[in-house]
Every structure is written in structure tokens, then in C-alpha cells.
Amino acid sequence: MRVFRDPADVPDDYGPCVVAIGKFDGVHAGHRAVIERALVHASDGAQVVAVTFDRNPLSVLRPEQCPESLLGVTQKLQLLAETGIDATLLLRFDEALAAVPPREFVQRFLVDALRARTVLVGEDFRFGHRGAGTPEVLAELGEEFGFRVDVVADVRSFDADRRVSSTWIRELLAEGDVSTAARLLGRAPSVWGEVVHGLKRGRELGFPTANLSHELEGYVPADGVYAGWLIDEGSADGLRPGIRYAAAISVGTNPTFGDVPVRQVEAYVLDLTDLDLYGHRVEVQFVQRVRGMVAFEGVPALIDQMSADVERVREILS
């Protein structure tokens, strides 16, 4: 997948394009419904392009109301690439872009840059200055500029009688319900970042962990112990890229010791005590919550529980 970070990066002869527009925070089932429809529209060979932003627009427009993102930019681009689209136009959302009127947005990004033939959006899509652009406005502009507009209906859960949304997924992750969140996402929720040195307490206890930097991407679920996977994307020297390991994952502040000031994500790779991942970029995927985070009365009780956690993780992932 090609990534364009400015309309000027798009070649003059690129297109015609079928364009899917959205924040795509999570690239969840609702977002993928829009993208999958775009792929169908392009079955005659048109380029499929996602137009999205490098941050949640609310972080600029109303930062006090901006929720925590489900994905970082690296994660979003990777997940969009996996859908099979041809390119992504990743726009920097700043005050200048926020001030662009709907008509100018359409002409600059959809018509002049991408030569859009069909544009797909969700029902709640808004664009342009003060959110004046709606799907109806987009359709009117499409008639003027010569492209079709396809508004894709919300994906809903019949059991919960609720539309699939980033808000719902954040609620589930905040409760530690990674299993339900995975069904809405169509994949295991995950975080992505660099393995850094920690207190090395896990090694002292017999369960050495890969500690992720606090500068990670993705939404960290509720404190607790999880069954999941660690995917090693390798270091600068390219060692072991793409290897997946079963892991017991801890999220929290290690309350038994009380000396970790901020929440951290650390993963113990099952049965491997000599794995050196320092400096590697890894993805940690959460499959199922095993238990909440609690403080134990002494190290022996903690080690006993960690041993039981590892066996439970092994059962879940087997």
C-alpha cells in the first residue's frame, strides 16, 4: 500500500479512484464495511484509496472532549494496508485543515488529487469547516464534480442492539473485555511499541517480561492479566521479524511492590526465559482477560499466582 501524506505527493496520473473517507480509529467492523464496499466498486481496476487523518480531529477542535485513540498512526496504516486497498492519503489535521470549507475540501483532495469516481462514507461522516459537510452535502458536490457517493449503513450488533463504534470498543477495553472488543474489531485489540529495560523484577521471580515503552501506540485495556500474543517485528538489524509468541500479559502498576508510578504493559513469553527483545518493536495482542490486578501478601503468594496465570494462559491459547 502506498502512503501519501500530502495531496501534492499523489502522482498527476494517479486514478481514477474509489475513495473511502473516515477517521478509521480502530479500523473496526464498521470501517471495514466502508472499505470492503469500496473494493467492490473498484472491481473494474480503479485505485482504492482511504482518506484519513493523522489524529482525531477533536484533538484540535475540542481537545477537552477528545477520547483516547484506539490506534496510533503506525497501527492504522498497517491495518488499512491489510484490507487490500491501494493507497492511503494521510492528512495532517491542524487548524488550517479544520478551516477548509466543504467544497474546497472536495475539490482539493477528492477531485484534483485523486480524481475520485466514487466516494464512500459512513452515515455519521462530517467534513469541512465546523463540520458543515454531511453525506447530503457530499452528494450535492458529487453531482457538481462528477463523482458518485455511496453512504454505507452502520454495522450493528443485533444482540446488543447497538452500532459498532470506537466509543463502544473503548468502553469494552476500559472494562477489560478484550474478547468482545475483538469481535467488534474483527481482530485482537493490541498495542505497539518498543521493548525497553524495566526493573527486571519479573526475571527475579522466574518470569522475565518484555516491558513496553510508555510511548506506545494503541488503547491499553483495564489493569489485569491477559492471555495473548507478542509479535516481534524485529530491531534495526532485522532480527526475527514477524515471529509470534504466546504470552501472559500484565497491565498495571505492580501493586504488590507499589514502586511503579505509571501503568505499564509487560509480556512474559511462555517457556522462553532467555529471549532478548530489547530495542525491538513489538505488537502485543490481547485475547482474553485472566483476572484483575491485585496486591499479594508477599512474594511466594505472587509467584504461586503467576504460575497459575501462565497455565491458564496456556489453556486459553491452546
FILO-253564 format. One record per residue (C-alpha): x, y, z; residue in three letters. Coordinates in steps of 0.1 Angstrom, whole numbers, padded with zeros to 4 digits, always signed. Layout:
XYZALA;...
This chain:
+0000+0000+0000MET;+0013+0035-0009ARG;+0011+0062+0016VAL;+0006+0098+0006PHE;+0010+0124+0033ARG;+0000+0154+0012ASP;-0021+0157-0020PRO;+0010+0170-0037ALA;+0025+0135-0032ASP;-0001+0119-0054VAL;+0012+0115-0090PRO;-0007+0135-0116ASP;-0017+0104-0135ASP;-0029+0085-0104TYR;-0065+0073-0106GLY;-0093+0073-0113PRO;-0100+0064-0076CYS;-0127+0049-0054VAL;-0123+0068-0022VAL;-0133+0058+0014ALA;-0131+0086+0039ILE;-0132+0084+0076GLY;-0112+0087+0109LYS;-0108+0049+0109PHE;-0099+0049+0145ASP;-0097+0011+0152GLY;-0104+0001+0116VAL;-0133-0019+0132HIS;-0161-0038+0115ALA;-0180-0006+0107GLY;-0149+0009+0090HIS;-0142-0023+0071ARG;-0177-0023+0058ALA;-0170+0010+0041VAL;-0136-0002+0028ILE;-0150-0035+0016GLU;-0177-0017-0004ARG;-0151+0005-0019ALA;-0132-0026-0031LEU;-0163-0039-0048VAL;-0168-0006-0066HIS;-0133-0008-0079ALA;-0136-0042-0093SER;-0130-0028-0128ASP;-0095-0018-0119GLY;-0098+0017-0103ALA;-0075+0025-0074GLN;-0089+0022-0039VAL;-0077+0050-0016VAL;-0085+0056+0020ALA;-0085+0093+0031VAL;-0079+0097+0068THR;-0062+0119+0094PHE;-0031+0116+0115ASP;-0050+0124+0147ARG;-0086+0126+0159ASN;-0099+0160+0147PRO;-0113+0166+0182LEU;-0078+0169+0195SER;-0076+0202+0175VAL;-0113+0213+0176LEU;-0123+0204+0211ARG;-0093+0188+0229PRO;-0112+0186+0262GLU;-0137+0163+0246GLN;-0112+0142+0226CYS;-0112+0105+0236PRO;-0081+0084+0237GLU;-0074+0069+0203SER;-0077+0032+0197LEU;-0048+0032+0173LEU;-0016+0051+0166GLY;-0007+0061+0131VAL;+0017+0032+0126THR;-0011+0007+0136GLN;-0037+0024+0115LYS;-0016+0023+0083LEU;-0007-0013+0089GLN;-0044-0023+0094LEU;-0055-0003+0063LEU;-0028-0020+0043ALA;-0041-0054+0054GLU;-0076-0046+0039THR;-0061-0048+0004GLY;-0065-0011-0006ILE;-0040+0005-0029ASP;-0032+0037-0011ALA;-0039+0059+0019THR;-0039+0097+0019LEU;-0030+0106+0054LEU;-0038+0142+0061LEU;-0023+0162+0089ARG;-0053+0176+0108PHE;-0044+0210+0121ASP;-0062+0244+0124GLU;-0056+0251+0087ALA;-0073+0219+0076LEU;-0101+0225+0101ALA;-0108+0258+0084ALA;-0112+0244+0049VAL;-0148+0247+0036PRO;-0165+0215+0024PRO;-0164+0225-0013ARG;-0127+0233-0012GLU;-0120+0200+0007PHE;-0138+0181-0020VAL;-0120+0199-0049GLN;-0085+0198-0034ARG;-0084+0163-0020PHE;-0110+0142-0039LEU;-0112+0158-0073VAL;-0078+0174-0080ASP;-0056+0150-0061ALA;-0074+0116-0065LEU;-0097+0121-0095ARG;-0124+0104-0074ALA;-0150+0084-0093ARG;-0169+0071-0063THR;-0167+0083-0027VAL;-0178+0062+0002LEU;-0186+0074+0037VAL;-0204+0063+0069GLY;-0238+0077+0079GLU;-0222+0099+0106ASP;-0195+0114+0084PHE;-0188+0151+0087ARG;-0161+0172+0070PHE;-0151+0208+0063GLY;-0152+0239+0084HIS;-0174+0235+0116ARG;-0185+0200+0103GLY;-0207+0217+0077ALA;-0201+0189+0052GLY;-0226+0160+0056THR;-0232+0130+0034PRO;-0260+0150+0017GLU;-0237+0179+0010VAL;-0211+0155-0003LEU;-0237+0140-0027ALA;-0245+0175-0040GLU;-0209+0182-0046LEU;-0205+0149-0063GLY;-0231+0159-0088GLU;-0212+0191-0094GLU;-0178+0175-0098PHE;-0188+0142-0114GLY;-0184+0115-0088PHE;-0209+0092-0071ARG;-0215+0090-0034VAL;-0223+0058-0015ASP;-0233+0062+0021VAL;-0227+0029+0039VAL;-0251+0020+0067ALA;-0239+0014+0102ASP;-0229-0021+0112VAL;-0250-0031+0142ARG;-0249-0058+0168SER;-0283-0074+0170PHE;-0276-0090+0204ASP;-0267-0057+0220ALA;-0289-0036+0197ASP;-0260-0011+0193ARG;-0240+0002+0164ARG;-0204-0008+0162VAL;-0183+0023+0171SER;-0150+0033+0185SER;-0168+0046+0216THR;-0182+0012+0224TRP;-0149-0005+0218ILE;-0132+0019+0242ARG;-0158+0012+0268GLU;-0152-0026+0265LEU;-0114-0022+0267LEU;-0118+0001+0298ALA;-0136-0028+0314GLU;-0110-0054+0303GLY;-0135-0071+0280ASP;-0110-0077+0252VAL;-0129-0107+0239SER;-0160-0087+0230THR;-0138-0058+0217ALA;-0121-0083+0194ALA;-0154-0093+0178ARG;-0162-0057+0170LEU;-0127-0050+0157LEU;-0125-0082+0137GLY;-0091-0088+0153ARG;-0075-0089+0188ALA;-0070-0054+0203PRO;-0034-0046+0206SER;-0007-0021+0215VAL;+0025-0015+0196TRP;+0059-0001+0208GLY;+0095-0006+0217GLU;+0108-0031+0243VAL;+0127-0012+0270VAL;+0145-0020+0302HIS;+0123-0022+0333GLY;+0130-0031+0370LEU;+0138-0067+0359LYS;+0116-0079+0388ARG;+0099-0105+0365GLY;+0133-0121+0359ARG;+0140-0123+0396GLU;+0106-0140+0401LEU;+0113-0165+0373GLY;+0090-0149+0347PHE;+0111-0124+0327PRO;+0090-0099+0308THR;+0093-0077+0278ALA;+0084-0042+0290ASN;+0069-0018+0265LEU;+0079+0018+0265SER;+0053+0042+0278HIS;+0054+0059+0243GLU;+0033+0031+0228LEU;+0005+0031+0203GLU;-0029+0018+0210GLY;-0055+0017+0237TYR;-0043+0000+0269VAL;-0071-0021+0284PRO;-0080-0023+0321ALA;-0054-0033+0346ASP;-0051-0071+0349GLY;-0035-0102+0335VAL;-0043-0113+0299TYR;-0037-0142+0276ALA;-0024-0130+0243GLY;+0004-0129+0218TRP;+0036-0109+0213LEU;+0047-0104+0177ILE;+0083-0095+0173ASP;+0087-0071+0144GLU;+0125-0071+0149GLY;+0151-0044+0156SER;+0171-0022+0132ALA;+0192-0052+0123ASP;+0161-0071+0111GLY;+0164-0100+0136LEU;+0135-0123+0140ARG;+0108-0101+0123PRO;+0073-0114+0124GLY;+0077-0142+0149ILE;+0046-0147+0172ARG;+0050-0159+0207TYR;+0023-0170+0232ALA;+0024-0146+0262ALA;+0010-0138+0296ALA;+0005-0101+0296ILE;+0003-0078+0327SER;-0012-0043+0327VAL;-0009-0021+0357GLY;+0014-0007+0384THR;+0026-0039+0402ASN;+0006-0032+0434PRO;+0023-0059+0454THR;+0055-0038+0454PHE;+0040-0003+0449GLY;+0070+0012+0433ASP;+0058+0016+0397VAL;+0043+0051+0393PRO;+0026+0047+0360VAL;+0007+0019+0343ARG;+0029-0004+0322GLN;+0024-0032+0297VAL;+0047-0062+0301GLU;+0046-0096+0284ALA;+0061-0129+0296TYR;+0067-0151+0266VAL;+0057-0186+0277LEU;+0086-0211+0283ASP;+0113-0187+0270LEU;+0135-0171+0297THR;+0165-0161+0276ASP;+0147-0141+0248LEU;+0164-0108+0242ASP;+0139-0083+0228LEU;+0154-0050+0240TYR;+0152-0024+0213GLY;+0127-0044+0192HIS;+0094-0031+0180ARG;+0067-0055+0191VAL;+0029-0058+0189GLU;+0011-0071+0220VAL;-0023-0086+0213GLN;-0049-0092+0240PHE;-0070-0123+0236VAL;-0088-0128+0269GLN;-0086-0114+0304ARG;-0075-0139+0330VAL;-0080-0118+0362ARG;-0079-0083+0376GLY;-0048-0068+0392MET;-0044-0073+0429VAL;-0018-0069+0456ALA;-0005-0101+0472PHE;+0008-0106+0507GLU;+0044-0115+0500GLY;+0064-0128+0470VAL;+0057-0165+0475PRO;+0019-0159+0470ALA;+0026-0137+0440LEU;+0048-0164+0424ILE;+0021-0191+0430ASP;-0005-0169+0413GLN;+0018-0161+0384MET;+0024-0198+0379SER;-0014-0204+0378ALA;-0018-0175+0354ASP;+0007-0190+0330VAL;-0011-0223+0330GLU;-0044-0206+0324ARG;-0029-0186+0295VAL;-0016-0218+0280ARG;-0051-0233+0282GLU;-0067-0203+0265ILE;-0043-0201+0237LEU;-0040-0238+0230SER;
